[in-house]
Amino acid sequence: MTQRSLVNIENLRKVLEAATAPGAEWNARSLSLSATGGKSPHIVREILRGRSNNPTLETLVGLSKALGIDISRLVSGDESVLPRVGGVAPYERLQVLGAVAAGVWREQTEWPEEDRYYIEVGPSPVVGGKRFALRMEGNSMDKLIPPGSDLECLSTTFGEIEPVPGDIVIVQRDRHDLHELTCKRLDHDGQNFILRAESTRPEFQEPIIIGRPDSDNFSHEGITIIGIVLRAHQKLYGRR
């Protein structure tokens, strides 16, 4: 069944006008074809000319994907909530704010706004759980996660879920005024928690002992487990 949308037609037309302006990457036909999977080559032109004032949810999802924007810009109502199909959001979007190094500790810095981008994710497995996204760099987890993958992570900071051995975790180390991050598999040797690499390279095989974090996931060495990796997203196709 085709789902109708609660479109913000004014915003939609502004976005489409900018996207198809002379010299822009798209024209009305190419954007229509991309957004509808080749089914409706004239939908963008019809929206711009006022002949289509309530495009389907599927069309809005396709347009937001093609343009790489948050679909909340195209719908009315609360812009923090995505349109829902059968009571469930078709997807959510997380902004990738920076990178995490696999293999070494790397200083935590947030990217400038112009370098950030969004990834699409499904519903959170923990109701009310806060998620964040980072890009994986380095090879210490390359048996499982290729460098360049985008990591969808569940925050452990607020206690919604506790990390356990076997989880892939994002770990922060505080040294003076520096906050450093790494990504590893969490393990336990009977006394201490350990971070293990899963790498094809021999230089990453030495485990990192992080002691015995307390109930807030802190260790006596200033090491904090700040997130559990839920999924790794890979971009495999870059051409239009």
GUVO-242921 format. One record per residue (C-alpha): residue in one letter; z, x, y. Coordinates in steps of 0.25 Angstrom, whole numbers, plus 5000, padded with zeros to 4 digits. Example, Ala and Ser with C-alpha at 12.3 -4.5 7.8 and 13.67 -1.06 7.14 Angstrom:
a503150494982/s502950554996/
END
This chain:
m500050005000/t499650055014/q500850075023/r500850035037/s501450125048/l502250105060/v501350195068/n501650245082/i500150225087/e500350285100/n500850415094/l499850415083/r498650405093/k499250515101/v499350605089/l497950565084/e497350595098/a497950735098/a497550765084/t496050725086/a495850775100/p494650855103/g494850995097/a496050955088/e496050985073/w495750835069/n494750735073/a494950585070/r494150585057/s494750705051/l496150665054/s495950525049/l495350585036/s496550675034/a497550575037/t496950465028/g496450555016/g495050525020/k495250375019/s495150335034/p494250425043/h494450345055/i495950315056/v496250405067/r495150355075/e495550215073/i496950245077/l496550315090/r495650195093/g496750095091/r496050035079/s497250075070/n498550055076/n499450055063/p498850155053/t499550165039/l500650255036/e499750335027/t498850365039/l500050405047/v500550495036/g499150555035/l499050585050/s500350645051/k500050735039/a498650775045/l499250805058/g500550875053/i501450785062/d502650705059/i502250555055/s503450505064/r502550535076/l501550425071/v502550315068/s503450225076/g504950215075/d505850325072/e505050445073/s506050515064/v505750425052/l504450425045/p503750295041/r504150245027/v503350195015/g504250105006/g505450145013/v505250295010/a504650395020/p503350445014/y503750585019/e504650655029/r504350785037/l505150905039/q504851015049/v504751155044/l505651225054/g505551375049/a505451465037/v506351515026/a506151645019/a506251655004/g506651795000/v507351845012/w508351785022/r507551745035/e508051715048/q508051565051/t507251525063/e506551395066/w505051395069/p504651355083/e504151205084/e502651245083/d502851315070/r503551205063/y502851095054/y503150975045/i503150955030/e503150825023/v504350795013/g504750685005/p506150605006/s507350695005/p508050694992/v509450684999/v509650565008/g509950615022/g509650755018/k509150845029/r507950925026/f507251045033/a505951125030/l505651275030/r504451355026/m504651455014/e504351605017/g504451715007/n504251734992/s505651724986/m505451584981/d503951594978/k504051554964/l504451414969/i504151404984/p502951474989/p503051545003/g502551455014/s503151325007/d503851225016/l505251195011/e505851065012/c507451085012/l508650995011/s509751035020/t511051065014/t511751085027/f512350945028/g512850935013/e511850825008/i511550914996/e512151044991/p511251154985/v511451194971/p510951304962/g509451284959/d509151234973/i508151304982/v508951324995/i508751375009/v509851465013/q510351515026/r511051645029/d511851665042/r511951805047/h512451825061/d511551745070/l510451735060/h510151615050/e509251665038/l508651575028/t508151595014/c507651505002/k508151524988/r508551464975/l510051434974/d510751484962/h512251504957/d512751624949/g514051554945/q514751614957/n513751624969/f512551554974/i511351634974/l509951624980/r508751654971/a507351684974/e506251624965/s505151734968/t503951804962/r504451924969/p505452024964/e506052054978/f506651914979/q507351914965/e508751954970/p509651834972/i510451814984/i511951774982/i512451684993/g513951664988/r514551534986/p514251434998/d515251335001/s515051185002/d514251205015/n513351295008/f513851415015/s514151555009/h515151655014/e513951745018/g513351645028/i512351585018/t512051435019/i511151355010/i510451265020/g509451185012/i508851154998/v507351164996/l506851024992/r505351054991/a504351164995/h503051115002/q501851195001/k500551185010/l499451205000/y498251155009/g497951185023/r496551145026/r496151005031/
END
